[in-house]
């Protein structure tokens, strides 16, 4: 069973995915609009191999989610997003527009970020009260006070 990554490793994975997703889905501002696209929809314009290249890039997000310790449910949602993006991206012209709007990598990164934030927000169980230490200190205190009372 693989070890669970530390909080620092999870944060590093998220930082890498944020940059990657911005590059693939939101790196290019369209002039005179507030809309942004990334390199993935542009690569998708290449007939035949463009959509497969986009799918391969999306696999990186899934791989990082696996490394970060994402649950099976999160990884299935990511696979669903990747499948929708790939299959609908195969449709000529309309699929390329859909690919620019759907932004599967951004969605998958958000899924992982929400999962990890929820996981990190869970407080660890409260520590047990140190009864043995309390009893030991009480006995020691009683001996010291008793010894002091005898000496006085």
C-alpha positions as CSV (number, residue, x, y, z in Angstrom):
1,X,0.0,0.0,0.0
2,X,1.5,3.3,-1.0
3,X,2.3,5.8,1.7
4,X,0.0,8.8,2.1
5,X,1.7,12.1,1.0
6,X,2.5,14.7,3.5
7,X,0.6,18.0,3.6
8,X,3.5,19.8,2.0
9,X,3.6,17.2,-0.8
10,X,-0.1,17.6,-1.4
11,X,0.3,21.4,-1.5
12,X,3.1,21.0,-4.0
13,X,1.0,18.7,-6.2
14,X,-1.8,21.3,-6.1
15,X,0.5,24.1,-7.1
16,X,1.8,22.1,-10.1
17,X,-1.7,21.3,-11.2
18,X,-2.9,24.9,-10.9
19,X,-0.1,26.0,-13.2
20,X,-0.6,23.1,-15.6
21,X,-4.4,23.6,-15.7
22,X,-4.0,27.3,-16.3
23,X,-1.6,26.5,-19.2
24,X,-3.8,23.9,-20.8
25,X,-7.2,25.6,-20.3
26,X,-6.8,29.3,-19.5
27,X,-3.4,30.7,-20.7
28,X,-4.5,32.7,-23.7
29,X,-6.8,35.7,-23.3
30,X,-9.1,36.3,-26.3
31,X,-8.8,40.0,-27.4
32,X,-11.7,42.2,-26.5
33,X,-13.4,39.6,-24.4
34,X,-13.1,38.2,-20.9
35,X,-12.9,34.7,-22.3
36,X,-9.7,32.7,-22.0
37,X,-8.6,29.5,-23.7
38,X,-5.6,27.3,-23.3
39,X,-3.3,25.3,-25.5
40,X,-5.4,22.1,-25.2
41,X,-8.2,23.5,-27.4
42,X,-5.6,24.7,-29.9
43,X,-3.9,21.3,-30.0
44,X,-7.4,19.8,-30.5
45,X,-7.7,21.6,-33.8
46,X,-5.1,19.3,-35.3
47,X,-7.1,16.6,-37.0
48,X,-6.6,13.1,-35.8
49,X,-4.0,13.5,-33.1
50,X,-5.0,16.7,-31.4
51,X,-7.8,15.2,-29.2
52,X,-5.6,12.2,-28.3
53,X,-2.8,14.6,-27.3
54,X,-5.3,16.5,-25.1
55,X,-6.4,13.3,-23.5
56,X,-2.8,12.4,-22.8
57,X,-2.3,15.8,-21.1
58,X,-5.4,15.3,-19.0
59,X,-3.9,12.0,-17.8
60,X,-1.3,14.0,-16.0
61,X,-3.9,15.5,-13.7
62,X,-5.3,12.0,-12.9
63,X,-1.8,10.8,-12.2
64,X,-1.1,13.6,-9.8
65,X,-4.4,13.0,-8.1
66,X,-3.4,9.4,-7.6
67,X,-0.1,10.6,-6.1
68,X,-2.0,13.0,-3.8
69,X,-4.1,10.2,-2.4
70,X,-7.4,11.2,-4.0
71,X,-10.4,8.9,-3.3
72,X,-11.7,6.5,-5.9
73,X,-14.9,8.7,-6.2
74,X,-12.8,11.8,-7.1
75,X,-10.7,9.8,-9.7
76,X,-13.9,8.4,-11.2
77,X,-15.3,12.0,-11.6
78,X,-12.0,13.0,-13.2
79,X,-12.2,10.1,-15.6
80,X,-15.8,11.1,-16.5
81,X,-14.7,14.7,-17.2
82,X,-11.8,13.5,-19.3
83,X,-14.2,11.2,-21.2
84,X,-16.7,13.9,-21.9
85,X,-13.9,16.3,-23.0
86,X,-12.4,13.7,-25.3
87,X,-15.5,12.2,-26.9
88,X,-17.3,15.6,-27.5
89,X,-13.9,17.1,-28.6
90,X,-13.9,14.5,-31.5
91,X,-16.9,16.2,-33.1
92,X,-15.6,18.5,-35.9
93,X,-15.8,22.3,-35.2
94,X,-18.4,22.0,-32.5
95,X,-16.2,19.7,-30.4
96,X,-13.3,22.2,-30.6
97,X,-15.6,25.0,-29.3
98,X,-16.8,22.6,-26.6
99,X,-13.2,21.8,-25.6
100,X,-12.5,25.5,-25.1
101,X,-15.5,25.9,-22.9
102,X,-15.6,22.7,-20.9
103,X,-12.0,23.0,-19.4
104,X,-11.7,19.5,-18.1
105,X,-8.2,20.0,-16.5
106,X,-9.5,23.0,-14.5
107,X,-12.5,21.0,-13.4
108,X,-10.3,18.1,-12.3
109,X,-7.9,20.3,-10.5
110,X,-10.8,21.9,-8.7
111,X,-12.1,18.5,-7.7
112,X,-8.7,17.5,-6.3
113,X,-8.3,20.9,-4.5
114,X,-11.7,20.6,-2.9
115,X,-11.0,17.0,-1.8
116,X,-7.7,17.9,-0.3
117,X,-9.0,21.0,1.4
118,X,-11.8,18.9,2.9
119,X,-9.3,16.2,4.0
120,X,-7.0,18.8,5.5
121,X,-9.8,20.5,7.3
122,X,-10.7,17.4,9.2
123,X,-9.3,17.8,12.7
124,X,-7.4,14.9,14.1
125,X,-9.1,13.1,17.0
126,X,-8.5,14.8,20.3
127,X,-5.6,13.6,22.3
128,X,-6.4,11.4,25.2
129,X,-6.1,12.9,28.6
130,X,-2.7,11.9,30.2
131,X,-4.2,10.2,33.3
132,X,-1.0,8.4,34.1
133,X,1.0,11.6,34.1
134,X,-1.6,13.3,36.2
135,X,-1.7,10.5,38.8
136,X,2.1,10.3,38.9
137,X,2.4,14.0,39.5
138,X,-0.3,13.9,42.1
139,X,1.5,11.1,44.0
140,X,4.8,13.0,43.7
141,X,3.1,16.2,45.0
142,X,1.6,14.3,47.9
143,X,5.0,12.9,48.8
144,X,6.6,16.3,48.7
145,X,3.9,17.9,50.7
146,X,3.8,15.0,53.2
147,X,7.6,15.1,53.6
148,X,7.5,18.8,54.1
149,X,4.7,18.4,56.8
150,X,6.8,15.8,58.7
151,X,9.9,18.0,58.7
152,X,8.1,21.0,60.0
